[in-house]
């Protein structure tokens, strides 16, 4: 798809991409240049207090003997592991 750079350096994301990625007005993006290519990555921004609370909860779960020696790359993997251990 081809888009056009407009006034104030703005571009419009094609409707198909917005729909495919479930984007809504106000979503935030990380923008980078990688090997001459512009990349946009949707990001979520959370208050610092929320992240600290989440970190406390994750650390408490890690202390649980069920997952003591496991490492997780993200919260989804942690939750999946916990659900599997409940079975």
N, C-alpha and C positions, 0 to 999 in steps of 0.2 A: 504494500500500500504506500502511496505517496501522499505526504502531507506538506503543507506550505507554511513557511515561517511568516508570521504576521507582524503587525505593529506591536511594539513593546516586547519583541522576541517571543511571541506566543505561538503555540501550535495547538491544534485540536486533535484529540485522540479519536480515531474512527469508532463509530458506534459499535461495530462488531467486536473490537478489542475491549471496550468498556463493558459490554455484555458478557463476553467470555471470562473476564477477570472479576466480574461482579463489583465493579468500581462504582462509587457514588461521589457526588459533588462534595468537595472538602477533603477527599482522600489525599494523603501525603505520599511523596515519592523521594527516593534517594536517586540522584542523577550523577552519573560518572561518564568519563570518556575512557574507553578501553581500546587500545590499538586503533585510535581514530574513529571508533564507533561510539555513539551516544547510547547509554543504557539508562532505562528508568526502572526502578524496582519499588513496588508498593511497600510502604512501611506502616507500622502501627506505633503510635507514640503514647506512652503511659506515664502517669505521674510517678515521681521518684518514690513516694510513700507506698504506692501499689507494688512497685518492683521490689522494694525492701521486704514488704509483707510476703510476697510470693517467694522470695529467697528464703525467708524464715521457714515457710511451710515446706519447701523442698528439702531444706536441711533437716527438718524434723522427720520427714519421710525417709530420708537416707539413713537416719539413725535406726530406723526400724530394721530388725534383723532380717526381714524378708529380702531387703535390697541392699544390705550393708556393703557388699563388695562389687556392686554394679555401677557403671558410669553411663550417663545419658547425655545425648547431645542436645535434647530439647524436652520440653514438658510433655509433648505428645508421646514420646518414647517412654518416659517415666510412667505416665498414666496407663499406657498399654501394658507395661510390665506388671503394674499393680493389679490390673484387672485379670491378667492371666494367672497370677498367683492366688487370686481369690477363688478360682475354679477348683 
